[in-house]
Amino acid sequence: MIYRFRVILDNDTEEDVFRDLEIRETDTMEDLHNIITQSFGFDGLEMASFYISDDEWNQGEEIAMFDMSEGLNKVKMMSTSIIKDITHEASPKLIYVYDFLNMWTFYVELAEIVEESVGTDYPNLMFVHGQIPDEAPEKVFEADTDSDDFNAFEDDIDVDDYSDLDFDENWN
C-alpha cells in the first residue's frame, strides 16, 4: 500500500508552505525523512526527529535519526522503524523537526492510503505549494507568567558575592 502524506511547514507567513508526497508503507521513517528534506530543498545533513502526535499536535514519542540516549532509554530509530508501524489511520499525525539549531518544524499528516500505481517510482513528490523561507520561522514560547513557580528563583542573592553564601569558598 502507498501512504500519502501532507507535510506542512509550521510558519506564520502569509502563504502556506506544504508538500504532498507518496511513500510505500513498508519504507522506513528514514526514507520519509529523506523525501521530506529533498522536497523542501534541504541537504539532509542536519539532525532530525519525528515525534508521534495526537489530534491536537502534542509532541509524543520520538523517532530519532541517531541514538543520542547513551543507553539510558531505548529510542526508536528512523532507520529501523517502518512507516506503517509508526503511523496509520488510527494515529495519522507526526511532528517532524529538522536542524535542531534552526528548528524547522513540520506537521506531517497521513491523508490517505491507496493502492500502488504501476509505473510510479516511490517515494513520489506529488504536489508542491509555496516556497520555503530563507530562515526557519521564529518560535515563540510563552511562559505562564502568572505562576508562582515562574519567579521561584528570583531573590536578592548576588552570586558573585561569596561572603553572603553559606559555604567555604576554598574547601578543596
Buried (B, 14 or more C-beta within 10 A) or exposed (E): EBBBBBBBBBBEEEEEBBBBBBBBBEBBBBBBBBBBBBBBEBEBEBEBBBBBBEEEEEBEEBBBBEEEEEEEEEBBBBEEBEBBEBBEEEBBBBBBBBBEEBEBBBBBBBBEBEEEEEEEEBBBEBEEEBEBEEEBBEEEEEEEEEEEEEEEEEEEEEEEEEEEEEEEEEEE
